């Protein structure tokens, strides 16, 4: 199973959005496309299309592109969870603390908390810290 790469840049944690979506798709946690819901403009869209629409609403200072992947400030992930909810294969995953969806959500939300972690070792196993080689800026 693909791991979610993350890095620390300018004293904040950035998670690879592409890896996050791919992990949830690979684990069959999300449907590959939004189900037909009446005349919803999101019907038929992929999870990545849905989160990228959300991402476009934020300033570029909260995310960066690196090798065709988006690394997103952990705070923005809060805005991605709810739009992905209709794509859940098992609706109970939304509240089940043992589900991959909830474990990854808790891990990401705890990015700056030093104590009282709710996510366990299982959640940490979905993540891999990486170092990005960024060009120096003047």
VEXSENU-650734 format. One line per field, with one value per atom (N, C-alpha, C): x, y, z; atom name; residue number from 1. Coordinates in pm, 1 decimal. Layout:
X: c(X  ...)
Y: c(Y  ...)
Z: c(Z  ...)
dodren: c(CA  ...)
lumdren: c(NUM  ...)
//
This chain:
X: c(83.9  0.0  88.6  50.4  128.5  123.6  236.6  243.9  223.3  183.8  164.3  293.5  358.6  482.4  448.9  534.0  518.9  657.1  659.9  785.4  759.1  866.0  855.5  924.4  850.3  901.5  856.4  950.2  919.7  841.9  886.7  832.6  686.5  640.1  505.8  511.1  415.7  411.8  326.3  382.5  312.7  294.4  171.6  141.2  117.3  157.6  139.1  -7.3  -78.2  -220.6  -245.3  -159.5  -174.1  -163.6  -64.5  -47.0  -168.1  -221.6  -336.9  -456.5  -488.0  -601.3  -573.8  -451.3  -418.8  -425.4  -382.6  -392.1  -537.7  -624.4  -765.6  -833.0  -791.5  -845.7  -794.0  -665.5  -602.7  -660.1  -690.4  -746.1  -897.4  -952.6  -1095.8  -1181.1  -1128.0  -1200.5  -1291.4  -1244.5  -1321.7  -1363.3  -1479.3  -1520.6  -1431.1  -1402.7  -1315.8  -1379.4  -1511.9  -1580.1  -1702.7  -1742.6  -1860.1  -1983.8  -2063.2  -2186.3  -2283.1  -2371.4  -2471.7  -2569.2  -2568.4  -2658.3  -2742.2  -2861.0  -2951.2  -2877.2  -2880.0  -2810.0  -2691.1  -2619.6  -2505.0  -2393.3  -2332.1  -2220.4  -2097.5  -2094.2  -1980.0  -1997.2  -2114.7  -2138.3  -2037.2  -1977.9  -1882.3  -1739.8  -1716.7  -1581.2  -1501.6  -1371.0  -1282.2  -1251.0  -1205.5  -1167.1  -1061.4  -966.1  -860.2  -917.4  -1011.6  -1073.8  -1147.1  -1212.4  -1289.0  -1196.5  -1087.5  -997.8  -918.8  -886.4  -815.9  -904.1  -1034.8  -1126.3  -1122.7  -1116.2  -1105.4  -971.2  -865.1  -729.7  -712.3  -776.1  -765.0  -816.5  -899.0  -956.2  -858.6  -747.5  -651.0  -529.3  -465.0  -343.2  -233.2  -149.5  -39.5  61.3  60.0  154.3  122.6  3.2  -36.2  -6.7  45.4  78.8  187.8  247.5  347.7  343.4  385.9  398.3  543.3  562.1  696.9  687.9  754.2  750.2  607.5  524.2  385.2  294.3  340.9  259.5  232.5  121.1  88.4  122.6  203.1  231.4  153.9  64.0  -33.3  -15.0  -23.5  -16.2  -121.5  -81.3  -170.2  -302.9  -304.0  -425.7  -532.8  -492.3  -589.0  -662.6  -603.5  -668.5  -806.0  -824.0  -954.5  -1064.3  -1029.8  -1126.2  -1146.8  -1070.5  -1083.0  -1166.3  -1171.2  -1238.5  -1387.6  -1457.3  -1602.8  -1639.9  -1572.9  -1607.7  -1584.6  -1495.4  -1470.7  -1572.9  -1647.5  -1742.6  -1840.4  -1901.0  -1993.9  -1926.2  -1793.8  -1720.7  -1684.9  -1709.8  -1675.4  -1753.2  -1680.8  -1743.9  -1828.9  -1775.2  -1844.3  -1866.8  -1989.9  -2021.0  -1976.8  -1972.9  -1931.6  -1786.2  -1705.3  -1564.4  -1550.6  -1654.8  -1651.8  -1628.8  -1683.6  -1672.1  -1591.8  -1560.9  -1490.4  -1342.9  -1301.6  -1163.1  -1060.7  -1102.4  -1010.0  -1001.2  -1082.8  -1080.5  -958.0  -911.4  -797.3  -830.9  -952.4  -993.9  -979.0  -1031.4  -1027.5  -885.6  -810.5  -674.0  -585.3  -594.2  -512.2  -558.3  -688.5  -741.5  -687.8  -690.8  -641.1  -491.2  -415.6  -270.2  -238.7  -305.3  -281.5  -322.1  -436.0  -483.0  -391.8  -312.9  -223.2  -82.0  -65.6  67.1  148.1  84.1  160.6  138.3  49.8  24.3  132.2  184.2  294.1  244.6  124.1  73.4  -73.2  -127.7  -267.7  -302.2  -215.9  -242.2  -352.7  -448.0  -556.0  -523.2  -437.0  -397.9  -290.0  -293.2  -197.9  -86.0  -14.4  97.4  49.3  -72.9  -128.3  -136.3  -182.1  -192.8  -55.5  42.9  178.7  236.7  191.1  245.0  203.1  107.1  62.7  145.0  235.9  308.4  458.8  524.2  669.3  724.6  816.4  877.3  981.7  981.2  1076.6  1140.9  1253.3  1320.3  1313.2  1258.1  1246.1  1367.1  1420.1  1533.4  1478.0  1458.0  1400.6  1509.7  1484.2  1578.5  1578.4  1694.8  1706.3  1634.0  1566.7  1498.6  1570.4  1575.5  1644.0  1545.2)
Y: c(-117.7  0.0  124.3  220.4  343.6  423.0  480.6  563.2  710.0  788.9  931.7  1002.3  1062.7  1134.1  1270.6  1311.8  1445.4  1502.8  1633.3  1702.0  1819.4  1869.6  1990.1  2100.9  2207.1  2318.9  2448.2  2538.4  2665.5  2641.1  2542.7  2510.3  2465.6  2412.0  2353.5  2220.8  2136.2  2004.1  2012.5  1961.9  1956.3  1810.1  1771.0  1633.4  1626.3  1514.4  1494.0  1459.2  1550.4  1533.3  1417.6  1403.7  1294.9  1159.0  1144.6  1019.3  989.9  1093.7  1077.3  1019.7  1081.9  1035.5  894.9  871.3  738.9  628.9  658.0  559.5  522.8  622.3  596.3  521.8  549.9  476.8  332.9  315.5  183.6  92.6  151.0  74.7  55.1  105.5  94.6  163.3  273.2  353.2  452.6  502.0  596.8  534.5  578.1  542.2  619.3  563.8  634.4  759.4  772.6  892.2  919.3  1044.1  1084.5  1017.4  951.6  889.5  994.4  950.8  1040.4  1080.2  1205.7  1258.8  1369.7  1335.3  1430.8  1503.4  1634.0  1711.1  1783.9  1715.9  1776.0  1804.8  1922.9  1954.2  1868.5  1801.8  1717.1  1573.0  1537.1  1400.8  1362.5  1245.0  1193.4  1242.4  1337.2  1387.9  1290.6  1288.7  1202.9  1271.3  1193.9  1256.3  1365.5  1342.5  1441.3  1570.0  1559.2  1679.0  1758.4  1688.7  1755.2  1831.5  1768.1  1837.5  1948.2  1931.2  2038.2  2161.5  2141.7  2256.3  2333.9  2262.3  2326.6  2397.2  2328.9  2382.1  2514.2  2526.7  2648.1  2772.0  2753.6  2866.0  2925.1  2856.9  2901.3  2964.5  3049.1  3115.3  3011.7  3031.8  2937.6  2921.9  3011.6  3000.0  2878.4  2820.5  2705.4  2570.7  2574.4  2449.3  2475.3  2367.9  2381.4  2258.4  2277.6  2165.7  2121.6  1990.2  1934.6  1804.3  1798.6  1679.6  1635.3  1726.6  1700.9  1659.2  1669.4  1638.6  1767.3  1768.8  1881.8  1845.8  1929.5  1918.8  2031.7  1993.2  2087.0  2101.9  2225.3  2255.5  2171.7  2113.3  2022.2  2087.5  2217.5  2286.9  2280.8  2282.4  2280.5  2147.6  2040.0  1910.0  1909.4  1992.1  2003.0  2034.3  2107.5  2146.6  2039.1  1931.6  1823.9  1706.9  1687.8  1570.3  1568.7  1676.9  1679.3  1661.9  1727.5  1704.7  1559.7  1487.9  1347.8  1252.6  1299.4  1213.5  1140.6  1205.5  1132.6  1022.3  1026.2  924.8  800.9  803.9  689.1  565.0  454.4  327.4  280.8  292.4  254.4  382.2  428.8  554.8  552.9  437.3  426.5  468.5  466.8  507.6  651.9  732.3  873.2  887.4  793.8  803.3  689.6  587.1  470.6  503.4  510.0  546.5  447.1  327.3  226.4  226.3  307.3  310.6  388.1  354.3  425.3  573.6  601.8  741.4  820.5  767.9  838.0  841.5  730.3  726.1  829.9  839.2  937.3  1078.8  1098.7  1230.2  1271.5  1182.2  1213.5  1243.5  1163.0  1182.7  1320.6  1356.7  1486.6  1600.1  1587.1  1691.9  1709.7  1608.6  1614.7  1657.5  1716.8  1750.3  1840.4  1924.3  2012.7  1982.8  1891.0  1859.4  1766.2  1795.8  1715.9  1605.6  1619.1  1518.9  1490.4  1394.2  1355.9  1313.5  1234.0  1184.1  1079.4  1091.6  994.6  888.9  923.5  827.2  736.5  612.2  515.7  483.7  377.1  333.0  293.2  241.8  202.7  323.8  435.3  557.0  601.7  597.2  640.4  553.7  430.3  339.6  379.8  468.9  515.7  634.1  684.9  807.3  784.4  862.7  853.9  996.0  1032.5  1165.4  1165.2  1270.7  1284.9  1424.0  1436.6  1565.7  1607.7  1723.6  1776.2  1863.5  1848.4  1930.1  2049.7  2158.8  2279.4  2376.3  2448.4  2550.9  2665.8  2722.2  2835.3  2956.7  3030.8  3151.8  3272.5  3379.5  3501.5  3605.5)
Z: c(0.0  0.0  0.0  -80.7  -93.5  36.6  72.8  193.2  155.2  252.8  233.4  273.8  175.4  203.7  263.6  356.6  414.5  440.2  452.7  477.5  570.8  630.5  712.0  633.6  607.5  529.1  597.3  621.5  689.9  819.9  894.6  1026.6  1026.0  915.5  911.2  836.2  863.3  800.4  675.0  565.0  436.8  398.3  366.5  327.7  178.1  119.1  -23.3  -49.2  -112.0  -139.1  -235.6  -336.4  -432.7  -363.2  -274.2  -200.0  -112.1  -48.7  39.4  -37.5  -150.1  -231.1  -284.5  -333.9  -388.8  -283.6  -160.4  -52.6  -26.8  -18.1  8.3  -106.7  -228.9  -344.1  -346.6  -323.5  -325.7  -216.2  -101.9  10.5  -5.2  -113.9  -142.5  -35.5  18.8  116.8  44.4  -70.3  -151.0  -282.6  -331.4  -467.4  -564.1  -681.9  -777.6  -838.3  -826.4  -877.9  -791.2  -790.0  -711.7  -769.9  -685.7  -734.9  -790.5  -878.2  -934.7  -824.9  -787.7  -685.5  -746.7  -785.0  -850.6  -962.0  -957.6  -1061.1  -1000.3  -914.9  -847.2  -946.5  -936.9  -1027.3  -997.8  -882.3  -847.7  -895.0  -945.4  -991.6  -1098.2  -1082.4  -1179.6  -1160.8  -1069.8  -1048.5  -962.4  -985.6  -907.3  -774.0  -675.3  -548.5  -566.4  -655.8  -677.5  -736.1  -829.7  -886.6  -779.0  -689.0  -583.3  -488.4  -445.3  -352.3  -422.1  -549.3  -620.3  -636.9  -654.6  -660.9  -529.5  -418.4  -287.1  -273.0  -315.7  -301.3  -376.1  -492.4  -572.9  -500.4  -398.9  -325.2  -222.6  -200.2  -99.8  -164.9  -89.1  -135.1  -158.9  -260.9  -289.3  -175.9  -80.1  31.1  118.9  104.4  185.9  120.4  0.4  -68.4  -171.1  -218.0  -324.1  -412.7  -535.6  -630.2  -630.7  -628.1  -633.8  -711.5  -826.3  -912.6  -942.8  -984.4  -1023.8  -908.8  -785.6  -668.2  -592.0  -519.9  -434.4  -290.5  -227.2  -84.3  -18.4  72.1  126.0  276.4  323.2  465.3  538.0  649.7  721.6  760.3  782.2  823.8  714.3  588.2  478.2  466.5  515.9  503.2  569.6  669.7  736.0  634.1  529.0  427.4  320.3  325.2  226.8  278.2  409.4  464.1  431.6  458.4  435.5  288.3  193.0  52.2  7.2  77.4  41.6  104.1  201.6  273.4  180.3  80.1  -8.1  -90.5  -98.8  -175.5  -93.6  35.8  119.9  76.7  60.6  25.8  143.7  263.8  385.7  467.2  474.7  541.3  687.8  750.9  891.5  911.5  805.9  816.8  864.3  844.5  884.0  1034.0  1112.5  1258.3  1321.6  1246.6  1300.4  1322.2  1449.5  1481.9  1428.6  1392.1  1339.8  1187.7  1120.3  973.8  924.8  807.1  747.1  731.1  689.0  669.1  798.4  907.6  1035.9  1093.6  1081.0  1133.8  1064.8  932.7  861.3  895.2  910.6  948.3  1084.7  1182.0  1315.7  1313.2  1239.1  1230.9  1172.5  1065.0  1000.8  1094.0  1161.2  1252.0  1372.2  1405.8  1520.8  1482.7  1368.4  1316.8  1408.2  1485.9  1574.1  1721.0  1751.5  1891.2  1943.1  2060.0  2115.5  2208.9  2261.6  2354.2  2323.2  2392.5  2378.7  2236.6  2176.5  2041.2  2045.6  1952.9  1941.7  1837.4  1743.3  1640.3  1697.6  1658.1  1711.6  1614.6  1646.1  1562.8  1423.8  1415.3  1285.2  1192.4  1243.7  1162.2  1114.3  1202.1  1165.4  1054.5  1044.7  942.3  800.8  787.1  655.1  605.4  687.0  655.1  648.6  562.6  546.2  530.7  618.7  610.2  499.3  419.1  308.8  316.8  251.9  240.6  94.7  70.7  -65.3  -96.5  -213.7  -256.7  -334.3  -260.8  -320.0  -361.5  -467.8  -514.2  -414.1  -392.7  -299.3  -357.2  -270.1  -313.8  -255.2  -331.2  -286.3  -241.5)
dodren: c(N  CA  C  N  CA  C  N  CA  C  N  CA  C  N  CA  C  N  CA  C  N  CA  C  N  CA  C  N  CA  C  N  CA  C  N  CA  C  N  CA  C  N  CA  C  N  CA  C  N  CA  C  N  CA  C  N  CA  C  N  CA  C  N  CA  C  N  CA  C  N  CA  C  N  CA  C  N  CA  C  N  CA  C  N  CA  C  N  CA  C  N  CA  C  N  CA  C  N  CA  C  N  CA  C  N  CA  C  N  CA  C  N  CA  C  N  CA  C  N  CA  C  N  CA  C  N  CA  C  N  CA  C  N  CA  C  N  CA  C  N  CA  C  N  CA  C  N  CA  C  N  CA  C  N  CA  C  N  CA  C  N  CA  C  N  CA  C  N  CA  C  N  CA  C  N  CA  C  N  CA  C  N  CA  C  N  CA  C  N  CA  C  N  CA  C  N  CA  C  N  CA  C  N  CA  C  N  CA  C  N  CA  C  N  CA  C  N  CA  C  N  CA  C  N  CA  C  N  CA  C  N  CA  C  N  CA  C  N  CA  C  N  CA  C  N  CA  C  N  CA  C  N  CA  C  N  CA  C  N  CA  C  N  CA  C  N  CA  C  N  CA  C  N  CA  C  N  CA  C  N  CA  C  N  CA  C  N  CA  C  N  CA  C  N  CA  C  N  CA  C  N  CA  C  N  CA  C  N  CA  C  N  CA  C  N  CA  C  N  CA  C  N  CA  C  N  CA  C  N  CA  C  N  CA  C  N  CA  C  N  CA  C  N  CA  C  N  CA  C  N  CA  C  N  CA  C  N  CA  C  N  CA  C  N  CA  C  N  CA  C  N  CA  C  N  CA  C  N  CA  C  N  CA  C  N  CA  C  N  CA  C  N  CA  C  N  CA  C  N  CA  C  N  CA  C  N  CA  C  N  CA  C  N  CA  C  N  CA  C  N  CA  C  N  CA  C  N  CA  C  N  CA  C  N  CA  C  N  CA  C  N  CA  C  N  CA  C  N  CA  C  N  CA  C  N  CA  C  N  CA  C  N  CA  C  N  CA  C  N  CA  C  N  CA  C  N  CA  C  N  CA  C)
lumdren: c(1  1  1  2  2  2  3  3  3  4  4  4  5  5  5  6  6  6  7  7  7  8  8  8  9  9  9  10  10  10  11  11  11  12  12  12  13  13  13  14  14  14  15  15  15  16  16  16  17  17  17  18  18  18  19  19  19  20  20  20  21  21  21  22  22  22  23  23  23  24  24  24  25  25  25  26  26  26  27  27  27  28  28  28  29  29  29  30  30  30  31  31  31  32  32  32  33  33  33  34  34  34  35  35  35  36  36  36  37  37  37  38  38  38  39  39  39  40  40  40  41  41  41  42  42  42  43  43  43  44  44  44  45  45  45  46  46  46  47  47  47  48  48  48  49  49  49  50  50  50  51  51  51  52  52  52  53  53  53  54  54  54  55  55  55  56  56  56  57  57  57  58  58  58  59  59  59  60  60  60  61  61  61  62  62  62  63  63  63  64  64  64  65  65  65  66  66  66  67  67  67  68  68  68  69  69  69  70  70  70  71  71  71  72  72  72  73  73  73  74  74  74  75  75  75  76  76  76  77  77  77  78  78  78  79  79  79  80  80  80  81  81  81  82  82  82  83  83  83  84  84  84  85  85  85  86  86  86  87  87  87  88  88  88  89  89  89  90  90  90  91  91  91  92  92  92  93  93  93  94  94  94  95  95  95  96  96  96  97  97  97  98  98  98  99  99  99  100  100  100  101  101  101  102  102  102  103  103  103  104  104  104  105  105  105  106  106  106  107  107  107  108  108  108  109  109  109  110  110  110  111  111  111  112  112  112  113  113  113  114  114  114  115  115  115  116  116  116  117  117  117  118  118  118  119  119  119  120  120  120  121  121  121  122  122  122  123  123  123  124  124  124  125  125  125  126  126  126  127  127  127  128  128  128  129  129  129  130  130  130  131  131  131  132  132  132  133  133  133  134  134  134  135  135  135  136  136  136  137  137  137  138  138  138)
//
